[in-house]
């Protein structure tokens, strides 16, 4: 199996922490993964992407993800990529997980193949976001070609 790029969009650090936990779990399973905390599209060269992002402000992408999104918008096709998105948000807001949904839509418009529906994690849930993401991770691993 090829390596996985874990691409992080985090404004306050919660999505970054979740991504770090997912990285550790993947590595413990013998899966090679690369964490991109300041994602640069030119450095995300693996065919499989796991994107972990929060939503900021009025449904916006976190600041650290903006250059990556701009580069994606300027790309003709991402048909050689397969991806899944984990969104972290607060259901008290009507923009709950907008960044995660918008990111999945953008990648699909660029021809990338979505492996799983967007995993929407609500910080209002009693479980910690990283625990919810780790419980979901086996579905992502199973979706990858062997």
N, CA, C and O atoms as a GROMACS GRO file, in nm:
protein
  584
    1UNK      N    1   0.084  -0.118   0.000
    1UNK     CA    2   0.000   0.000   0.000
    1UNK      C    3   0.089   0.125   0.000
    1UNK      O    4   0.191   0.130   0.068
    2UNK      N    5   0.047   0.222  -0.076
    2UNK     CA    6   0.121   0.348  -0.079
    2UNK      C    7   0.101   0.423   0.053
    2UNK      O    8   0.013   0.390   0.132
    3UNK      N    9   0.184   0.522   0.073
    3UNK     CA   10   0.171   0.607   0.191
    3UNK      C   11   0.047   0.694   0.180
    3UNK      O   12  -0.008   0.716   0.072
    4UNK      N   13   0.004   0.743   0.295
    4UNK     CA   14  -0.114   0.830   0.304
    4UNK      C   15  -0.067   0.968   0.346
    4UNK      O   16   0.012   0.983   0.439
    5UNK      N   17  -0.116   1.069   0.276
    5UNK     CA   18  -0.093   1.208   0.319
    5UNK      C   19  -0.208   1.246   0.411
    5UNK      O   20  -0.325   1.237   0.373
    6UNK      N   21  -0.174   1.288   0.532
    6UNK     CA   22  -0.274   1.340   0.626
    6UNK      C   23  -0.262   1.492   0.620
    6UNK      O   24  -0.161   1.549   0.661
    7UNK      N   25  -0.365   1.556   0.569
    7UNK     CA   26  -0.365   1.699   0.543
    7UNK      C   27  -0.453   1.767   0.647
    7UNK      O   28  -0.570   1.733   0.662
    8UNK      N   29  -0.394   1.863   0.720
    8UNK     CA   30  -0.461   1.922   0.835
    8UNK      C   31  -0.502   2.067   0.808
    8UNK      O   32  -0.423   2.147   0.757
    9UNK      N   33  -0.627   2.098   0.844
    9UNK     CA   34  -0.675   2.235   0.849
    9UNK      C   35  -0.717   2.264   0.991
    9UNK      O   36  -0.821   2.215   1.036
   10UNK      N   37  -0.639   2.341   1.063
   10UNK     CA   38  -0.667   2.362   1.206
   10UNK      C   39  -0.640   2.507   1.244
   10UNK      O   40  -0.531   2.559   1.221
   11UNK      N   41  -0.739   2.570   1.302
   11UNK     CA   42  -0.724   2.708   1.345
   11UNK      C   43  -0.678   2.716   1.491
   11UNK      O   44  -0.590   2.795   1.525
   12UNK      N   45  -0.737   2.633   1.577
   12UNK     CA   46  -0.708   2.641   1.720
   12UNK      C   47  -0.634   2.517   1.773
   12UNK      O   48  -0.602   2.511   1.892
   13UNK      N   49  -0.607   2.420   1.686
   13UNK     CA   50  -0.528   2.305   1.727
   13UNK      C   51  -0.604   2.176   1.746
   13UNK      O   52  -0.541   2.070   1.755
   14UNK      N   53  -0.736   2.179   1.752
   14UNK     CA   54  -0.810   2.054   1.776
   14UNK      C   55  -0.800   1.958   1.658
   14UNK      O   56  -0.780   1.838   1.679
   15UNK      N   57  -0.812   2.006   1.537
   15UNK     CA   58  -0.800   1.917   1.421
   15UNK      C   59  -0.657   1.864   1.409
   15UNK      O   60  -0.636   1.750   1.369
   16UNK      N   61  -0.561   1.946   1.443
   16UNK     CA   62  -0.421   1.903   1.440
   16UNK      C   63  -0.398   1.788   1.538
   16UNK      O   64  -0.331   1.690   1.506
   17UNK      N   65  -0.455   1.800   1.657
   17UNK     CA   66  -0.440   1.695   1.757
   17UNK      C   67  -0.505   1.565   1.709
   17UNK      O   68  -0.447   1.457   1.724
   18UNK      N   69  -0.624   1.574   1.652
   18UNK     CA   70  -0.692   1.456   1.599
   18UNK      C   71  -0.607   1.392   1.489
   18UNK      O   72  -0.592   1.270   1.486
   19UNK      N   73  -0.552   1.473   1.400
   19UNK     CA   74  -0.468   1.422   1.291
   19UNK      C   75  -0.345   1.350   1.346
   19UNK      O   76  -0.305   1.246   1.294
   20UNK      N   77  -0.286   1.405   1.451
   20UNK     CA   78  -0.169   1.341   1.512
   20UNK      C   79  -0.205   1.204   1.569
   20UNK      O   80  -0.127   1.110   1.558
   21UNK      N   81  -0.323   1.194   1.630
   21UNK     CA   82  -0.368   1.066   1.684
   21UNK      C   83  -0.392   0.964   1.573
   21UNK      O   84  -0.358   0.846   1.586
   22UNK      N   85  -0.450   1.011   1.461
   22UNK     CA   86  -0.473   0.922   1.347
   22UNK      C   87  -0.340   0.876   1.287
   22UNK      O   88  -0.325   0.760   1.251
   23UNK      N   89  -0.244   0.967   1.278
   23UNK     CA   90  -0.111   0.932   1.228
   23UNK      C   91  -0.049   0.823   1.314
   23UNK      O   92   0.002   0.723   1.262
   24UNK      N   93  -0.053   0.841   1.444
   24UNK     CA   94   0.006   0.743   1.534
   24UNK      C   95  -0.061   0.607   1.520
   24UNK      O   96   0.006   0.504   1.519
   25UNK      N   97  -0.193   0.606   1.508
   25UNK     CA   98  -0.265   0.480   1.492
   25UNK      C   99  -0.229   0.412   1.360
   25UNK      O  100  -0.208   0.291   1.357
   26UNK      N  101  -0.222   0.488   1.252
   26UNK     CA  102  -0.183   0.431   1.123
   26UNK      C  103  -0.043   0.372   1.129
   26UNK      O  104  -0.019   0.262   1.081
   27UNK      N  105   0.049   0.447   1.188
   27UNK     CA  106   0.188   0.398   1.199
   27UNK      C  107   0.194   0.271   1.283
   27UNK      O  108   0.272   0.180   1.252
   28UNK      N  109   0.113   0.264   1.389
   28UNK     CA  110   0.110   0.145   1.474
   28UNK      C  111   0.057   0.023   1.398
   28UNK      O  112   0.084  -0.091   1.436
   29UNK      N  113  -0.019   0.048   1.291
   29UNK     CA  114  -0.070  -0.060   1.207
   29UNK      C  115   0.025  -0.093   1.092
   29UNK      O  116  -0.005  -0.177   1.007
   30UNK      N  117   0.140  -0.026   1.090
   30UNK     CA  118   0.237  -0.050   0.985
   30UNK      C  119   0.207   0.023   0.856
   30UNK      O  120   0.261  -0.011   0.750
   31UNK      N  121   0.121   0.123   0.863
   31UNK     CA  122   0.084   0.200   0.744
   31UNK      C  123   0.166   0.329   0.744
   31UNK      O  124   0.166   0.404   0.842
   32UNK      N  125   0.235   0.354   0.634
   32UNK     CA  126   0.317   0.474   0.621
   32UNK      C  127   0.227   0.595   0.595
   32UNK      O  128   0.148   0.594   0.501
   33UNK      N  129   0.240   0.696   0.678
   33UNK     CA  130   0.161   0.818   0.662
   33UNK      C  131   0.249   0.939   0.686
   33UNK      O  132   0.343   0.934   0.765
   34UNK      N  133   0.216   1.048   0.618
   34UNK     CA  134   0.291   1.174   0.629
   34UNK      C  135   0.193   1.282   0.674
   34UNK      O  136   0.090   1.302   0.610
   35UNK      N  137   0.226   1.351   0.783
   35UNK     CA  138   0.140   1.456   0.836
   35UNK      C  139   0.181   1.591   0.776
   35UNK      O  140   0.298   1.628   0.778
   36UNK      N  141   0.084   1.663   0.724
   36UNK     CA  142   0.106   1.796   0.665
   36UNK      C  143   0.028   1.900   0.747
   36UNK      O  144  -0.091   1.922   0.723
   37UNK      N  145   0.097   1.963   0.843
   37UNK     CA  146   0.031   2.062   0.928
   37UNK      C  147   0.021   2.198   0.860
   37UNK      O  148  -0.068   2.277   0.893
   38UNK      N  149   0.110   2.226   0.768
   38UNK     CA  150   0.105   2.345   0.684
   38UNK      C  151   0.102   2.294   0.540
   38UNK      O  152   0.201   2.304   0.468
   39UNK      N  153  -0.012   2.239   0.498
   39UNK     CA  154  -0.014   2.164   0.371
   39UNK      C  155   0.022   2.248   0.250
   39UNK      O  156  -0.026   2.360   0.230
   40UNK      N  157   0.109   2.188   0.169
   40UNK     CA  158   0.153   2.245   0.042
   40UNK      C  159   0.117   2.141  -0.063
   40UNK      O  160   0.168   2.029  -0.059
   41UNK      N  161   0.031   2.176  -0.156
   41UNK     CA  162  -0.018   2.080  -0.254
   41UNK      C  163   0.097   2.009  -0.326
   41UNK      O  164   0.087   1.889  -0.354
   42UNK      N  165   0.204   2.080  -0.354
   42UNK     CA  166   0.317   2.018  -0.427
   42UNK      C  167   0.388   1.911  -0.344
   42UNK      O  168   0.462   1.830  -0.400
   43UNK      N  169   0.366   1.910  -0.213
   43UNK     CA  170   0.429   1.810  -0.127
   43UNK      C  171   0.335   1.695  -0.091
   43UNK      O  172   0.378   1.598  -0.029
   44UNK      N  173   0.209   1.706  -0.129
   44UNK     CA  174   0.109   1.601  -0.100
   44UNK      C  175   0.099   1.512  -0.223
   44UNK      O  176   0.003   1.521  -0.300
   45UNK      N  177   0.198   1.426  -0.240
   45UNK     CA  178   0.214   1.351  -0.365
   45UNK      C  179   0.160   1.209  -0.359
   45UNK      O  180   0.156   1.141  -0.462
   46UNK      N  181   0.118   1.163  -0.242
   46UNK     CA  182   0.065   1.028  -0.232
   46UNK      C  183  -0.075   1.021  -0.293
   46UNK      O  184  -0.146   1.121  -0.298
   47UNK      N  185  -0.113   0.902  -0.338
   47UNK     CA  186  -0.243   0.884  -0.403
   47UNK      C  187  -0.360   0.887  -0.306
   47UNK      O  188  -0.474   0.913  -0.346
   48UNK      N  189  -0.333   0.859  -0.178
   48UNK     CA  190  -0.439   0.851  -0.078
   48UNK      C  191  -0.425   0.964   0.022
   48UNK      O  192  -0.319   0.985   0.082
   49UNK      N  193  -0.534   1.037   0.039
   49UNK     CA  194  -0.534   1.151   0.130
   49UNK      C  195  -0.638   1.131   0.238
   49UNK      O  196  -0.750   1.084   0.212
   50UNK      N  197  -0.600   1.167   0.360
   50UNK     CA  198  -0.692   1.176   0.472
   50UNK      C  199  -0.685   1.321   0.518
   50UNK      O  200  -0.582   1.366   0.569
   51UNK      N  201  -0.795   1.393   0.499
   51UNK     CA  202  -0.798   1.535   0.531
   51UNK      C  203  -0.875   1.554   0.661
   51UNK      O  204  -0.986   1.503   0.676
   52UNK      N  205  -0.816   1.626   0.754
   52UNK     CA  206  -0.877   1.651   0.884
   52UNK      C  207  -0.885   1.803   0.900
   52UNK      O  208  -0.783   1.871   0.905
   53UNK      N  209  -1.009   1.856   0.907
   53UNK     CA  210  -1.021   2.000   0.915
   53UNK      C  211  -1.133   2.044   1.008
   53UNK      O  212  -1.236   1.978   1.021
   54UNK      N  213  -1.109   2.155   1.071
   54UNK     CA  214  -1.214   2.222   1.147
   54UNK      C  215  -1.277   2.326   1.054
   54UNK      O  216  -1.231   2.348   0.942
   55UNK      N  217  -1.383   2.387   1.102
   55UNK     CA  218  -1.446   2.499   1.031
   55UNK      C  219  -1.424   2.622   1.116
   55UNK      O  220  -1.436   2.616   1.238
   56UNK      N  221  -1.392   2.732   1.054
   56UNK     CA  222  -1.359   2.854   1.125
   56UNK      C  223  -1.455   2.965   1.084
   56UNK      O  224  -1.498   2.972   0.969
   57UNK      N  225  -1.487   3.052   1.179
   57UNK     CA  226  -1.570   3.170   1.148
   57UNK      C  227  -1.705   3.130   1.092
   57UNK      O  228  -1.774   3.046   1.150
   58UNK      N  229  -1.744   3.190   0.982
   58UNK     CA  230  -1.876   3.169   0.922
   58UNK      C  231  -1.870   3.059   0.817
   58UNK      O  232  -1.916   3.078   0.704
   59UNK      N  233  -1.815   2.943   0.854
   59UNK     CA  234  -1.807   2.831   0.763
   59UNK      C  235  -1.682   2.828   0.678
   59UNK      O  236  -1.679   2.762   0.575
   60UNK      N  237  -1.579   2.898   0.721
   60UNK     CA  238  -1.457   2.914   0.643
   60UNK      C  239  -1.355   2.804   0.673
   60UNK      O  240  -1.364   2.733   0.773
   61UNK      N  241  -1.259   2.794   0.580
   61UNK     CA  242  -1.144   2.705   0.603
   61UNK      C  243  -1.052   2.769   0.707
   61UNK      O  244  -1.045   2.892   0.715
   62UNK      N  245  -0.982   2.688   0.785
   62UNK     CA  246  -0.880   2.743   0.874
   62UNK      C  247  -0.770   2.812   0.793
   62UNK      O  248  -0.745   2.776   0.678
   63UNK      N  249  -0.707   2.911   0.852
   63UNK     CA  250  -0.605   2.991   0.782
   63UNK      C  251  -0.493   2.905   0.722
   63UNK      O  252  -0.448   2.932   0.611
   64UNK      N  253  -0.447   2.803   0.796
   64UNK     CA  254  -0.334   2.724   0.746
   64UNK      C  255  -0.370   2.643   0.622
   64UNK      O  256  -0.281   2.597   0.551
   65UNK      N  257  -0.499   2.625   0.595
   65UNK     CA  258  -0.543   2.546   0.480
   65UNK      C  259  -0.565   2.631   0.355
   65UNK      O  260  -0.577   2.577   0.245
   66UNK      N  261  -0.571   2.764   0.371
   66UNK     CA  262  -0.604   2.852   0.258
   66UNK      C  263  -0.508   2.841   0.140
   66UNK      O  264  -0.556   2.833   0.026
   67UNK      N  265  -0.376   2.839   0.159
   67UNK     CA  266  -0.287   2.823   0.042
   67UNK      C  267  -0.309   2.690  -0.030
   67UNK      O  268  -0.301   2.683  -0.153
   68UNK      N  269  -0.337   2.585   0.045
   68UNK     CA  270  -0.364   2.453  -0.014
   68UNK      C  271  -0.492   2.459  -0.098
   68UNK      O  272  -0.495   2.406  -0.210
   69UNK      N  273  -0.596   2.522  -0.046
   69UNK     CA  274  -0.723   2.535  -0.119
   69UNK      C  275  -0.703   2.618  -0.245
   69UNK      O  276  -0.757   2.585  -0.350
   70UNK      N  277  -0.627   2.725  -0.233
   70UNK     CA  278  -0.599   2.809  -0.350
   70UNK      C  279  -0.526   2.728  -0.459
   70UNK      O  280  -0.558   2.740  -0.577
   71UNK      N  281  -0.430   2.647  -0.418
   71UNK     CA  282  -0.357   2.564  -0.514
   71UNK      C  283  -0.450   2.459  -0.576
   71UNK      O  284  -0.442   2.433  -0.696
   72UNK      N  285  -0.539   2.401  -0.495
   72UNK     CA  286  -0.635   2.305  -0.549
   72UNK      C  287  -0.725   2.371  -0.653
   72UNK      O  288  -0.752   2.313  -0.759
   73UNK      N  289  -0.772   2.491  -0.622
   73UNK     CA  290  -0.859   2.563  -0.716
   73UNK      C  291  -0.789   2.588  -0.849
   73UNK      O  292  -0.854   2.594  -0.953
   74UNK      N  293  -0.658   2.602  -0.846
   74UNK     CA  294  -0.582   2.628  -0.967
   74UNK      C  295  -0.537   2.502  -1.040
   74UNK      O  296  -0.467   2.510  -1.142
   75UNK      N  297  -0.577   2.386  -0.990
   75UNK     CA  298  -0.537   2.259  -1.049
   75UNK      C  299  -0.646   2.209  -1.144
   75UNK      O  300  -0.765   2.217  -1.113
   76UNK      N  301  -0.604   2.158  -1.258
   76UNK     CA  302  -0.699   2.104  -1.356
   76UNK      C  303  -0.770   1.980  -1.305
   76UNK      O  304  -0.893   1.971  -1.308
   77UNK      N  305  -0.692   1.882  -1.258
   77UNK     CA  306  -0.752   1.755  -1.218
   77UNK      C  307  -0.676   1.693  -1.101
   77UNK      O  308  -0.555   1.709  -1.087
   78UNK      N  309  -0.750   1.624  -1.020
   78UNK     CA  310  -0.693   1.545  -0.910
   78UNK      C  311  -0.742   1.401  -0.923
   78UNK      O  312  -0.760   1.331  -0.823
   79UNK      N  313  -0.763   1.357  -1.046
   79UNK     CA  314  -0.820   1.226  -1.073
   79UNK      C  315  -0.732   1.111  -1.024
   79UNK      O  316  -0.778   0.997  -1.013
   80UNK      N  317  -0.607   1.140  -0.993
   80UNK     CA  318  -0.517   1.036  -0.944
   80UNK      C  319  -0.517   1.027  -0.791
   80UNK      O  320  -0.432   0.960  -0.733
   81UNK      N  321  -0.611   1.094  -0.726
   81UNK     CA  322  -0.618   1.094  -0.580
   81UNK      C  323  -0.747   1.028  -0.532
   81UNK      O  324  -0.852   1.039  -0.596
   82UNK      N  325  -0.737   0.961  -0.418
   82UNK     CA  326  -0.851   0.908  -0.345
   82UNK      C  327  -0.846   0.972  -0.206
   82UNK      O  328  -0.737   0.990  -0.150
   83UNK      N  329  -0.961   1.005  -0.150
   83UNK     CA  330  -0.959   1.080  -0.026
   83UNK      C  331  -1.078   1.048   0.064
   83UNK      O  332  -1.180   0.995   0.020
   84UNK      N  333  -1.060   1.081   0.191
   84UNK     CA  334  -1.168   1.088   0.289
   84UNK      C  335  -1.142   1.211   0.374
   84UNK      O  336  -1.028   1.254   0.393
   85UNK      N  337  -1.251   1.268   0.426
   85UNK     CA  338  -1.242   1.390   0.506
   85UNK      C  339  -1.304   1.365   0.644
   85UNK      O  340  -1.411   1.307   0.656
   86UNK      N  341  -1.232   1.411   0.746
   86UNK     CA  342  -1.284   1.415   0.882
   86UNK      C  343  -1.302   1.562   0.917
   86UNK      O  344  -1.207   1.640   0.913
   87UNK      N  345  -1.425   1.599   0.951
   87UNK     CA  346  -1.455   1.736   0.990
   87UNK      C  347  -1.480   1.745   1.139
   87UNK      O  348  -1.544   1.658   1.197
   88UNK      N  349  -1.429   1.850   1.199
   88UNK     CA  350  -1.449   1.873   1.342
   88UNK      C  351  -1.520   2.007   1.357
   88UNK      O  352  -1.469   2.110   1.314
   89UNK      N  353  -1.637   2.003   1.419
   89UNK     CA  354  -1.714   2.126   1.431
   89UNK      C  355  -1.805   2.124   1.551
   89UNK      O  356  -1.807   2.029   1.630
   90UNK      N  357  -1.881   2.230   1.563
   90UNK     CA  358  -1.973   2.250   1.674
   90UNK      C  359  -2.114   2.264   1.616
   90UNK      O  360  -2.143   2.357   1.542
   91UNK      N  361  -2.200   2.169   1.651
   91UNK     CA  362  -2.336   2.167   1.595
   91UNK      C  363  -2.423   2.282   1.646
   91UNK      O  364  -2.536   2.296   1.601
   92UNK      N  365  -2.372   2.362   1.737
   92UNK     CA  366  -2.446   2.481   1.779
   92UNK      C  367  -2.446   2.589   1.671
   92UNK      O  368  -2.522   2.686   1.679
   93UNK      N  369  -2.361   2.572   1.570
   93UNK     CA  370  -2.350   2.669   1.462
   93UNK      C  371  -2.414   2.614   1.336
   93UNK      O  372  -2.406   2.495   1.308
   94UNK      N  373  -2.479   2.702   1.259
   94UNK     CA  374  -2.542   2.657   1.136
   94UNK      C  375  -2.439   2.628   1.026
   94UNK      O  376  -2.475   2.577   0.920
   95UNK      N  377  -2.314   2.660   1.051
   95UNK     CA  378  -2.206   2.630   0.956
   95UNK      C  379  -2.131   2.503   0.998
   95UNK      O  380  -2.014   2.485   0.962
   96UNK      N  381  -2.197   2.417   1.073
   96UNK     CA  382  -2.138   2.293   1.125
   96UNK      C  383  -2.070   2.214   1.013
   96UNK      O  384  -2.136   2.167   0.920
   97UNK      N  385  -1.940   2.200   1.024
   97UNK     CA  386  -1.857   2.123   0.931
   97UNK      C  387  -1.864   2.169   0.786
   97UNK      O  388  -1.846   2.089   0.694
   98UNK      N  389  -1.890   2.297   0.764
   98UNK     CA  390  -1.893   2.350   0.627
   98UNK      C  391  -1.758   2.333   0.556
   98UNK      O  392  -1.754   2.299   0.438
   99UNK      N  393  -1.648   2.357   0.627
   99UNK     CA  394  -1.517   2.346   0.563
   99UNK      C  395  -1.494   2.203   0.515
   99UNK      O  396  -1.445   2.182   0.404
  100UNK      N  397  -1.529   2.105   0.597
  100UNK     CA  398  -1.511   1.964   0.559
  100UNK      C  399  -1.596   1.930   0.438
  100UNK      O  400  -1.549   1.867   0.343
  101UNK      N  401  -1.722   1.972   0.439
  101UNK     CA  402  -1.812   1.945   0.326
  101UNK      C  403  -1.763   2.014   0.200
  101UNK      O  404  -1.763   1.954   0.092
  102UNK      N  405  -1.722   2.140   0.212
  102UNK     CA  406  -1.674   2.215   0.096
  102UNK      C  407  -1.546   2.155   0.039
  102UNK      O  408  -1.526   2.153  -0.083
  103UNK      N  409  -1.459   2.107   0.126
  103UNK     CA  410  -1.335   2.044   0.082
  103UNK      C  411  -1.364   1.916   0.003
  103UNK      O  412  -1.304   1.893  -0.102
  104UNK      N  413  -1.456   1.834   0.053
  104UNK     CA  414  -1.494   1.712  -0.019
  104UNK      C  415  -1.555   1.746  -0.155
  104UNK      O  416  -1.524   1.681  -0.254
  105UNK      N  417  -1.639   1.847  -0.159
  105UNK     CA  418  -1.701   1.889  -0.285
  105UNK      C  419  -1.595   1.936  -0.384
  105UNK      O  420  -1.600   1.900  -0.501
  106UNK      N  421  -1.501   2.018  -0.338
  106UNK     CA  422  -1.396   2.069  -0.424
  106UNK      C  423  -1.313   1.954  -0.483
  106UNK      O  424  -1.285   1.952  -0.603
  107UNK      N  425  -1.274   1.860  -0.399
  107UNK     CA  426  -1.194   1.748  -0.447
  107UNK      C  427  -1.271   1.664  -0.549
  107UNK      O  428  -1.214   1.620  -0.649
  108UNK      N  429  -1.398   1.640  -0.524
  108UNK     CA  430  -1.479   1.564  -0.620
  108UNK      C  431  -1.491   1.640  -0.752
  108UNK      O  432  -1.486   1.580  -0.859
  109UNK      N  433  -1.508   1.773  -0.745
  109UNK     CA  434  -1.515   1.854  -0.868
  109UNK      C  435  -1.385   1.845  -0.947
  109UNK      O  436  -1.387   1.858  -1.070
  110UNK      N  437  -1.274   1.823  -0.878
  110UNK     CA  438  -1.144   1.810  -0.945
  110UNK      C  439  -1.116   1.667  -0.990
  110UNK      O  440  -1.008   1.639  -1.042
  111UNK      N  441  -1.212   1.578  -0.970
  111UNK     CA  442  -1.199   1.442  -1.019
  111UNK      C  443  -1.146   1.341  -0.920
  111UNK      O  444  -1.132   1.223  -0.954
  112UNK      N  445  -1.116   1.383  -0.798
  112UNK     CA  446  -1.067   1.288  -0.698
  112UNK      C  447  -1.180   1.195  -0.655
  112UNK      O  448  -1.297   1.232  -0.659
  113UNK      N  449  -1.144   1.074  -0.614
  113UNK     CA  450  -1.243   0.975  -0.574
  113UNK      C  451  -1.260   0.978  -0.422
  113UNK      O  452  -1.164   0.959  -0.347
  114UNK      N  453  -1.383   1.002  -0.378
  114UNK     CA  454  -1.413   1.002  -0.236
  114UNK      C  455  -1.435   0.858  -0.191
  114UNK      O  456  -1.518   0.787  -0.247
  115UNK      N  457  -1.360   0.815  -0.089
  115UNK     CA  458  -1.367   0.678  -0.040
  115UNK      C  459  -1.482   0.657   0.056
  115UNK      O  460  -1.549   0.554   0.052
  116UNK      N  461  -1.506   0.754   0.145
  116UNK     CA  462  -1.612   0.746   0.246
  116UNK      C  463  -1.682   0.881   0.257
  116UNK      O  464  -1.625   0.985   0.221
  117UNK      N  465  -1.804   0.878   0.307
  117UNK     CA  466  -1.874   1.003   0.335
  117UNK      C  467  -1.792   1.084   0.436
  117UNK      O  468  -1.715   1.027   0.513
  118UNK      N  469  -1.810   1.215   0.436
  118UNK     CA  470  -1.741   1.301   0.532
  118UNK      C  471  -1.779   1.256   0.673
  118UNK      O  472  -1.897   1.244   0.706
  119UNK      N  473  -1.678   1.231   0.755
  119UNK     CA  474  -1.700   1.198   0.896
  119UNK      C  475  -1.712   1.329   0.972
  119UNK      O  476  -1.614   1.403   0.985
  120UNK      N  477  -1.831   1.357   1.021
  120UNK     CA  478  -1.857   1.483   1.091
  120UNK      C  479  -1.853   1.459   1.241
  120UNK      O  480  -1.937   1.389   1.298
  121UNK      N  481  -1.753   1.518   1.303
  121UNK     CA  482  -1.737   1.505   1.448
  121UNK      C  483  -1.788   1.633   1.513
  121UNK      O  484  -1.752   1.743   1.473
  122UNK      N  485  -1.872   1.616   1.614
  122UNK     CA  486  -1.932   1.727   1.685
  122UNK      C  487  -1.864   1.741   1.822
  122UNK      O  488  -1.864   1.647   1.902
  123UNK      N  489  -1.805   1.856   1.847
  123UNK     CA  490  -1.737   1.876   1.976
  123UNK      C  491  -1.836   1.878   2.092
  123UNK      O  492  -1.794   1.874   2.208
  124UNK      N  493  -1.965   1.885   2.063
  124UNK     CA  494  -2.066   1.880   2.168
  124UNK      C  495  -2.093   1.738   2.216
  124UNK      O  496  -2.153   1.718   2.322
  125UNK      N  497  -2.050   1.638   2.138
  125UNK     CA  498  -2.068   1.498   2.178
  125UNK      C  499  -1.986   1.469   2.303
  125UNK      O  500  -1.882   1.530   2.325
  126UNK      N  501  -2.032   1.374   2.385
  126UNK     CA  502  -1.957   1.343   2.508
  126UNK      C  503  -1.821   1.279   2.482
  126UNK      O  504  -1.730   1.294   2.563
  127UNK      N  505  -1.805   1.207   2.369
  127UNK     CA  506  -1.676   1.147   2.337
  127UNK      C  507  -1.579   1.254   2.288
  127UNK      O  508  -1.619   1.351   2.224
  128UNK      N  509  -1.453   1.235   2.316
  128UNK     CA  510  -1.350   1.326   2.266
  128UNK      C  511  -1.340   1.312   2.115
  128UNK      O  512  -1.353   1.201   2.063
  129UNK      N  513  -1.315   1.422   2.042
  129UNK     CA  514  -1.304   1.414   1.896
  129UNK      C  515  -1.203   1.310   1.849
  129UNK      O  516  -1.228   1.239   1.751
  130UNK      N  517  -1.089   1.300   1.917
  130UNK     CA  518  -0.987   1.204   1.874
  130UNK      C  519  -1.035   1.060   1.892
  130UNK      O  520  -1.000   0.973   1.813
  131UNK      N  521  -1.115   1.035   1.997
  131UNK     CA  522  -1.168   0.900   2.017
  131UNK      C  523  -1.268   0.864   1.908
  131UNK      O  524  -1.270   0.750   1.860
  132UNK      N  525  -1.351   0.959   1.870
  132UNK     CA  526  -1.447   0.937   1.763
  132UNK      C  527  -1.374   0.910   1.632
  132UNK      O  528  -1.411   0.820   1.557
  133UNK      N  529  -1.270   0.988   1.605
  133UNK     CA  530  -1.193   0.970   1.482
  133UNK      C  531  -1.122   0.835   1.481
  133UNK      O  532  -1.118   0.768   1.379
  134UNK      N  533  -1.065   0.796   1.593
  134UNK     CA  534  -0.996   0.668   1.601
  134UNK      C  535  -1.092   0.550   1.585
  134UNK      O  536  -1.055   0.447   1.528
  135UNK      N  537  -1.215   0.565   1.634
  135UNK     CA  538  -1.315   0.459   1.617
  135UNK      C  539  -1.357   0.447   1.470
  135UNK      O  540  -1.394   0.339   1.425
  136UNK      N  541  -1.351   0.558   1.396
  136UNK     CA  542  -1.386   0.561   1.254
  136UNK      C  543  -1.273   0.511   1.165
  136UNK      O  544  -1.298   0.459   1.056
  137UNK      N  545  -1.149   0.526   1.210
  137UNK     CA  546  -1.031   0.498   1.127
  137UNK      C  547  -1.030   0.360   1.060
  137UNK      O  548  -0.989   0.352   0.945
  138UNK      N  549  -1.074   0.253   1.126
  138UNK     CA  550  -1.074   0.123   1.056
  138UNK      C  551  -1.157   0.124   0.928
  138UNK      O  552  -1.123   0.054   0.832
  139UNK      N  553  -1.264   0.201   0.923
  139UNK     CA  554  -1.343   0.212   0.800
  139UNK      C  555  -1.258   0.273   0.688
  139UNK      O  556  -1.264   0.228   0.574
  140UNK      N  557  -1.180   0.375   0.722
  140UNK     CA  558  -1.092   0.437   0.624
  140UNK      C  559  -0.989   0.336   0.575
  140UNK      O  560  -0.967   0.323   0.454
  141UNK      N  561  -0.925   0.267   0.666
  141UNK     CA  562  -0.821   0.169   0.629
  141UNK      C  563  -0.881   0.061   0.539
  141UNK      O  564  -0.820   0.022   0.440
  142UNK      N  565  -1.001   0.014   0.572
  142UNK     CA  566  -1.066  -0.090   0.492
  142UNK      C  567  -1.102  -0.040   0.353
  142UNK      O  568  -1.113  -0.120   0.260
  143UNK      N  569  -1.122   0.091   0.338
  143UNK     CA  570  -1.160   0.148   0.207
  143UNK      C  571  -1.041   0.158   0.112
  143UNK      O  572  -1.059   0.178  -0.008
  144UNK      N  573  -0.920   0.144   0.166
  144UNK     CA  574  -0.800   0.156   0.083
  144UNK      C  575  -0.775   0.027   0.006
  144UNK      O  576  -0.793  -0.082   0.061
  145UNK      N  577  -0.735   0.038  -0.120
  145UNK     CA  578  -0.702  -0.083  -0.195
  145UNK      C  579  -0.582  -0.154  -0.130
  145UNK      O  580  -0.488  -0.090  -0.083
  146UNK      N  581  -0.589  -0.284  -0.129
  146UNK     CA  582  -0.480  -0.362  -0.067
  146UNK      C  583  -0.369  -0.390  -0.164
  146UNK      O  584  -0.270  -0.454  -0.127
   0.00000   0.00000   0.00000
